[in-house]
Amino acid sequence: MVERSELHEGMVVWTHRGEKLGHVVEVTDEGLIVEKGLLVWRKDYAVPLDDVREVIADEVYLNHGPDSLLSGPREISRPARRTTH
């Protein structure tokens, strides 16, 4: 099992088939929040630590594909991020 300490913001997240899913925007006690998509199509998904197969070279590999994230109640709402100039 992957330890929470191995995960950090900004890591790229891959499916079990090697498809890029998104990137880590937050690490919580239960797992991580993965941001998928761009701009107005951006969605955030909660991924439990048990769903992480391994961490290699600062990248996260999941035990499943995007269908698992998109079909369940894992989508979460997060406040809009502020940008600074």
Secondary structure, DSSP 4 states (H G I P E B T S, - for coil): ---GGG--TT-EEE-TTS-EEEEEEEE-SSEEEEEESSGGG-EEEEEEGGGEEEEETTEEEESS-HHHHHHTTTEE--PPPP---
